[in-house]
């Protein structure tokens, strides 16, 4: 009788956990839609208004910062998902990501180079891999601008290292103080240089670290 009651209780708990996950996904989708729809309307109204170009640009930049923060919050709250049964070709996926990010980086006046070893396989979800690398590249674009010309110059290097795969996202930025590293991996933390003039909720590195831990990886 006790074992049967324990089994029933466990099944109820499992159902509750699944329902909670489903409710959270639905809530995230609703929040994202309900917040971003008014932002889109505001952008359209600003375009049609008679304000000066300078004012319009400033308001549009503020709306862009809000939209980016919403995206980070949604991404942080989204679960990591289930590991795939088979390893995927991450070299191919990372080349596709880098090509897309290269075009965006160059449109901003920067550069993005790649050194990706071919035919590297790992058990990681494709979407999570894209979230990891895109966040790191975006971090370099925002905070790792070169001291020489104030533009982002990024190198994405991927190689096999023992039984692990090493993904380096390198830039020519000023870097951060070593004593701040642990703090910056906590949610909603940002470096001193990022407190003004750059948008974001301070979740990018926390998202990367959480997704890597899900597959037995580490962030340095």
C-alpha positions in Angstrom: 0.0 0.0 0.0 2.8 2.4 0.9 4.6 1.7 -2.3 1.5 2.2 -4.3 0.8 5.5 -2.7 4.4 6.6 -3.2 4.1 5.7 -6.9 0.8 7.6 -7.3 2.4 10.7 -5.6 5.4 10.5 -7.9 3.2 10.3 -11.0 1.2 13.3 -9.8 4.4 15.2 -9.2 5.7 14.3 -12.7 2.4 15.5 -14.2 2.5 18.8 -12.3 6.1 19.4 -13.4 5.1 18.8 -17.1 2.1 21.1 -16.7 4.3 23.8 -15.1 6.7 23.7 -18.0 3.8 23.9 -20.5 2.3 26.9 -18.6 5.7 28.6 -18.5 6.1 28.2 -22.3 2.6 29.6 -22.9 3.2 32.5 -20.5 6.5 33.4 -22.2 4.9 33.4 -25.6 2.1 35.6 -24.3 4.4 38.1 -22.6 6.7 38.4 -25.6 3.7 39.0 -27.9 1.9 41.4 -25.6 5.0 43.5 -25.0 6.4 43.5 -28.6 3.1 44.3 -30.4 2.8 47.8 -28.7 6.5 48.4 -29.5 5.9 47.7 -33.2 2.9 50.1 -33.2 5.0 52.8 -31.5 7.7 52.5 -34.1 5.2 52.9 -36.9 3.6 55.9 -35.2 7.0 57.5 -34.7 7.8 57.0 -38.4 4.5 58.7 -39.3 4.9 61.6 -36.8 6.3 65.0 -37.5 9.1 64.9 -35.0 12.7 65.7 -36.0 15.0 63.0 -37.4 17.2 63.3 -34.3 14.3 62.8 -32.0 12.9 59.9 -34.1 16.3 58.2 -34.0 16.7 58.6 -30.2 13.2 57.2 -29.6 13.8 54.3 -32.0 17.1 53.5 -30.2 15.2 53.4 -26.8 12.6 51.1 -28.3 15.4 48.9 -29.6 16.9 48.7 -26.2 13.6 47.7 -24.7 13.0 45.0 -27.4 16.5 43.6 -26.8 16.0 43.4 -23.0 12.7 41.6 -23.6 14.4 39.1 -25.8 17.1 38.4 -23.2 14.5 37.9 -20.5 12.5 35.5 -22.6 15.7 33.6 -23.6 16.9 33.3 -20.0 13.5 32.0 -18.8 13.2 29.5 -21.7 14.2 25.9 -20.6 17.3 24.3 -22.1 15.4 21.3 -23.5 16.3 17.7 -24.0 19.7 16.5 -25.3 19.5 14.9 -28.8 20.1 11.2 -28.9 22.7 11.6 -31.7 25.6 14.0 -32.1 25.1 16.8 -34.6 27.7 18.4 -37.0 28.4 21.6 -35.1 31.0 22.7 -37.7 28.3 23.1 -40.3 26.0 24.9 -38.0 28.7 27.2 -36.7 29.7 28.1 -40.3 26.0 29.1 -41.0 25.8 31.2 -37.8 29.1 32.9 -38.6 28.1 33.8 -42.2 24.9 35.4 -40.9 26.7 37.2 -38.0 29.5 38.3 -40.4 27.1 40.1 -42.6 25.5 41.9 -39.6 28.9 42.8 -38.1 30.2 44.2 -41.4 27.0 46.3 -41.8 28.0 47.9 -38.5 31.5 48.7 -39.7 33.3 45.8 -38.1 34.8 42.4 -39.2 34.2 38.8 -38.4 36.6 36.0 -39.3 36.4 32.3 -38.8 38.7 29.3 -38.2 36.3 26.3 -37.9 37.7 22.8 -38.0 35.5 20.6 -40.2 33.4 17.6 -39.2 33.2 18.2 -35.4 30.3 16.4 -33.8 28.7 16.9 -30.3 25.5 16.1 -28.5 23.9 19.5 -28.2 20.6 20.9 -29.4 21.0 23.0 -32.6 19.0 25.8 -31.2 20.9 25.9 -28.0 24.2 25.9 -29.9 23.0 28.9 -31.9 21.9 30.7 -28.7 25.3 30.1 -27.1 27.5 31.4 -30.0 25.1 34.2 -31.1 25.1 35.5 -27.5 28.9 35.5 -27.4 29.3 37.2 -30.8 26.7 39.8 -29.8 28.6 40.4 -26.5 31.8 41.0 -28.5 30.0 43.4 -30.9 28.6 45.4 -28.0 31.4 45.4 -25.5 34.5 44.2 -27.3 35.1 47.1 -29.7 38.7 47.7 -30.7 40.5 50.5 -28.9 42.1 51.5 -32.2 39.0 52.3 -34.3 36.1 51.7 -31.9 34.8 48.9 -34.2 34.2 45.2 -33.4 36.8 42.9 -34.9 35.8 39.3 -34.1 37.4 35.9 -34.6 35.3 32.7 -34.2 37.7 29.7 -33.8 36.4 26.2 -33.3 38.7 23.1 -32.8 38.9 19.8 -31.2 40.8 19.7 -27.9 41.2 16.3 -26.4 37.8 14.8 -25.9 36.2 18.3 -25.9 35.4 20.9 -28.5 36.7 24.4 -27.9 34.7 27.4 -29.3 36.6 30.7 -29.0 34.9 34.0 -29.7 37.8 36.6 -29.6 37.8 40.3 -30.0 40.2 43.3 -29.5 38.3 45.0 -26.7 39.8 46.4 -23.5 38.6 43.3 -21.6 37.4 43.1 -18.0 39.1 43.0 -14.6 39.7 39.3 -13.6 38.1 40.0 -10.2 34.8 40.9 -12.0 34.5 37.6 -13.9 32.5 35.7 -11.4 30.1 38.6 -10.8 29.5 39.1 -14.6 28.3 35.4 -14.9 25.5 36.2 -12.4 22.1 37.2 -13.9 21.5 40.9 -14.5 25.2 41.8 -13.9 27.1 44.0 -16.4 30.6 45.5 -16.5 31.3 49.1 -15.6 31.9 50.0 -19.3 28.5 48.6 -20.2 26.4 50.5 -17.8 25.9 53.5 -20.1 25.3 53.7 -23.8 24.7 49.9 -24.4 21.4 48.1 -24.1 20.8 44.8 -22.5 19.6 43.1 -19.3 22.9 41.6 -18.3 21.7 38.1 -19.1 23.8 37.1 -22.1 26.7 35.3 -20.3 24.3 33.7 -17.8 22.3 32.2 -20.6 25.5 30.9 -22.2 26.8 29.3 -19.0 23.5 27.7 -18.2 23.2 26.1 -21.7 26.8 24.9 -21.6 26.3 23.3 -18.2 23.3 21.4 -19.7 25.6 19.6 -22.0 28.6 19.2 -19.6 30.4 22.2 -21.0 32.1 25.2 -19.3 32.4 28.9 -20.0 35.7 30.9 -19.5 
